[in-house]
Amino acid sequence: METPTPTTATLSIPLVDYGKSLHGSEAEQKEVAAQIDDAFRNVGFVYLINHGIPQERVDECFEWVFSLWLLIHEFTFYFTLILLLSSVIPLYLFSMGVCLMLTHF
């Protein structure tokens, strides 16, 4: 199996009918499993339909993911700011100390 690259991968997300897995025969369940496996291995994403999860619950999951994404980026911003300030302030104070020492000679 060829590993997808940015030039060979398609931009479309595979659509899989999960209802066949819930209410279908064993052969249909295996087919759905193979489609999901193929989608994740080759594209990285899959769009499931007829999964039986209410749309309100799906929306809630997306809201949680977005909140987590915001939290991670906010943490990264403040962590970067702390690292920056922790390296800049000592350098500034050191340079001020050197300047003060030089003015006393």
C-alpha positions, 0 to 999 in steps of 0.5 A, spaced: 500 500 500 502 506 497 503 511 503 499 518 501 503 524 500 501 531 499 501 530 492 498 524 491 492 524 497 485 527 495 482 532 498 475 529 499 474 525 506 471 518 505 463 518 506 462 511 510 454 509 512 455 506 519 448 504 519 450 498 515 454 496 521 449 497 526 443 493 522 447 489 517 449 482 516 456 480 518 459 481 511 456 488 511 459 490 518 466 487 515 465 492 509 464 498 513 470 496 518 474 496 512 472 502 509 473 506 516 480 502 516 482 505 509 479 512 510 484 513 516 490 509 513 490 513 507 486 520 508 486 520 516 479 522 516 472 519 515 465 522 515 460 517 518 453 517 516 447 514 520 451 513 526 445 514 531 448 519 535 444 525 535 446 532 532 446 536 539 451 531 542 455 531 535 455 539 536 457 539 543 463 534 542 465 539 537 464 545 542 469 541 547 474 540 541 474 547 540 474 549 547 480 545 548 484 548 542 483 555 545 485 553 551 492 549 548 493 556 544 492 560 550 497 556 554 502 556 549 502 563 548 502 565 556 508 559 556 512 563 551 511 569 554 513 567 560 519 564 557 521 570 553 520 575 559 524 570 564 530 570 559 529 578 557 529 581 564 535 578 567 539 580 561 536 587 562 538 587 569 545 584 568 546 590 562 543 595 567 548 592 573 554 593 568 552 600 566 552 602 573 558 598 575 562 602 569 559 609 571 562 608 578 569 608 575 
